[in-house]
Amino acid sequence: MRTLLALGLVVAALVYWEARRELGLDHRLSAIASEVAGRPVHVDCPGFIRGLVDISGDGGSVMFGPDGKPSDTTRLETSVCGDLAAYRKTRRRSDFACVYGSVLCSARVERTVYAALILSHESQHLRGVRNEAVAECYAIQMLPLVAQRLGSPPEEAKAIATHFLVVDQPLLSGDYVLPPGCVNGGSLDLHPNSADWPGG
């Protein structure tokens, strides 16, 4: 009986610790998403237990109502949340410097860059942008801001956006192919009076 009680206490402590950790990450990511979306929004990261059954494979999602308005919450995939939680630790690795280049980085670094992009992308949907290609274009331009809020200094944050645009974006297809107006000075340029593309 004592063994079962002790085991129950350990499990309860682990569940409590995981819930606290999950809530802290949700709060931090929600602040970033709210800044990008221009309104108070929420990021929902599944913890370990919910993550065991998280098989969506979408990276993230935002539901839109019949009226075309987005919900106030984006749900991110477990692996994306894990990479965002480890962002500061990953960016301190020596191989993170590869984001200043135009070739693929290590899998861990690329996952981290992509996770930041997903947070930026889903924040565009929370802002009300429904079209995936347009959301992707805006997300890349807002990636420097997102990367800074996650812990990168400004120059590194700009490099991350350029790296994603040059290295990773061309590998995407379908709805995520950038539209013609997604160029410096184009119709989708969020900062048409600035030559700093894709953003700064």
C-alpha positions in Angstrom: 0.0 0.0 0.0 2.8 2.4 0.9 4.4 1.7 -2.5 1.2 2.6 -4.4 0.8 5.7 -2.3 4.4 6.8 -3.0 4.0 6.0 -6.7 0.8 8.1 -6.7 2.6 11.0 -5.1 5.4 10.9 -7.6 3.0 10.8 -10.5 1.0 13.7 -9.1 4.2 15.7 -8.6 5.2 15.0 -12.2 1.8 16.0 -13.5 1.9 19.2 -11.4 5.4 20.1 -12.6 4.5 19.5 -16.2 1.4 21.6 -16.0 3.4 24.5 -14.5 6.0 24.2 -17.2 3.4 24.0 -19.9 1.5 27.0 -18.5 4.8 29.1 -18.4 5.6 28.3 -22.0 2.1 29.0 -23.1 2.2 32.4 -21.4 5.6 33.4 -23.0 4.5 32.3 -26.5 1.1 33.9 -26.1 2.8 37.3 -25.4 4.8 37.0 -28.7 1.8 35.9 -30.7 -0.3 38.7 -29.3 2.4 41.3 -30.3 2.4 39.9 -33.9 -1.4 39.5 -34.1 -2.0 43.0 -32.7 -4.5 41.7 -30.2 -4.6 39.5 -27.1 -4.4 35.8 -28.3 -3.4 32.5 -26.7 -0.8 29.8 -27.7 -1.7 26.3 -26.5 1.2 23.9 -26.2 0.3 20.3 -25.3 2.3 19.0 -22.4 3.9 15.6 -22.1 0.6 13.8 -21.5 -1.4 15.4 -24.3 1.7 15.2 -26.4 1.5 11.4 -26.3 -1.6 11.6 -28.5 -0.6 14.6 -30.6 -0.4 13.2 -34.1 -1.7 16.1 -36.1 1.6 16.8 -38.0 0.4 20.3 -38.9 2.9 22.3 -36.9 0.1 24.5 -35.7 -3.5 25.5 -36.4 -6.0 28.3 -36.0 -9.7 27.7 -36.4 -11.8 30.3 -38.3 -15.5 30.7 -37.6 -18.3 30.8 -40.2 -18.0 34.6 -40.2 -14.4 34.3 -41.3 -13.0 35.6 -37.9 -10.1 33.6 -36.3 -10.3 32.1 -32.9 -8.2 33.6 -30.1 -6.1 30.5 -29.8 -3.5 28.6 -31.9 -2.6 25.1 -31.0 1.0 24.2 -31.7 2.3 20.7 -32.2 4.3 19.1 -29.4 7.6 19.0 -31.3 7.2 22.7 -32.3 6.6 23.6 -28.6 9.6 21.6 -27.6 11.8 23.4 -30.1 10.5 26.8 -29.0 11.0 25.9 -25.3 14.7 25.0 -26.1 15.2 28.1 -28.4 17.6 29.9 -26.0 19.6 26.8 -25.4 19.8 25.8 -29.1 20.9 29.3 -30.2 23.9 29.1 -27.8 25.2 26.1 -29.7 28.2 26.8 -31.9 26.5 25.3 -35.0 23.7 27.9 -34.7 26.0 30.4 -36.4 25.1 28.6 -39.7 21.9 30.8 -39.8 24.2 33.5 -41.2 24.8 31.3 -44.3 22.8 30.1 -47.2 23.2 26.3 -46.8 21.2 23.9 -44.6 22.1 23.8 -40.9 22.0 20.8 -38.6 18.6 19.2 -38.2 18.3 20.7 -34.7 19.0 24.2 -35.8 16.7 23.9 -38.8 13.9 22.6 -36.5 14.4 25.6 -34.2 14.3 28.1 -37.1 11.2 26.4 -38.5 9.5 26.4 -35.1 10.0 30.2 -34.8 8.5 30.5 -38.3 5.5 28.4 -37.3 4.8 30.7 -34.3 5.1 33.7 -36.6 2.9 32.0 -39.3 0.1 31.0 -36.9 0.2 34.5 -35.4 -0.7 35.8 -38.9 -3.8 33.6 -38.9 -4.7 34.9 -35.5 -4.3 38.4 -37.0 -7.0 37.4 -39.5 -5.0 36.3 -42.5 -6.6 33.2 -43.8 -4.7 32.5 -47.0 -1.7 30.2 -46.3 0.7 31.8 -48.9 0.0 35.3 -47.7 0.3 34.2 -44.1 3.7 32.6 -44.9 4.9 35.8 -46.6 4.0 38.0 -43.6 5.3 35.4 -41.2 8.8 35.5 -42.8 8.8 39.3 -42.6 7.8 39.1 -38.9 10.3 36.4 -38.1 13.0 38.8 -37.0 10.7 40.2 -34.3 9.6 36.7 -33.2 13.2 35.5 -33.1 14.2 38.5 -31.0 11.4 37.8 -28.5 12.5 34.2 -28.3 16.0 35.3 -27.4 18.1 36.2 -30.5 19.9 39.6 -30.7 18.7 41.8 -33.7 21.4 40.8 -36.2 20.9 37.1 -35.6 17.2 37.5 -35.8 17.5 39.2 -39.2 19.9 36.4 -40.3 17.3 33.8 -39.3 14.6 35.3 -41.5 17.0 35.6 -44.5 18.2 32.0 -43.9 14.6 30.7 -43.8 13.7 32.7 -47.0 16.7 31.5 -48.9 17.3 28.0 -47.6 14.0 26.6 -46.2 11.2 28.3 -48.0 12.2 27.0 -51.5 11.7 23.5 -50.1 8.0 24.1 -49.3 5.3 23.5 -51.8 1.5 23.7 -52.3 -0.3 26.3 -50.3 3.0 27.6 -48.8 4.6 28.8 -52.1 5.1 32.5 -51.8 2.9 34.6 -54.0 4.4 37.0 -56.6 3.8 40.1 -54.4 6.1 38.7 -51.7 9.2 40.6 -52.7 11.0 43.7 -51.6 8.7 46.6 -52.5 5.9 44.2 -53.6 2.3 44.3 -52.8 2.8 42.1 -49.7 5.8 44.0 -48.4 4.9 45.0 -44.8 7.5 47.7 -44.9 7.5 49.1 -48.4 9.5 52.2 -47.4 12.4 50.1 -46.1 15.0 48.2 -48.2 15.5 45.8 -45.3 14.0 42.6 -46.8 12.6 40.3 -45.5 12.3 42.5 -42.4 14.2 44.0 -39.6 
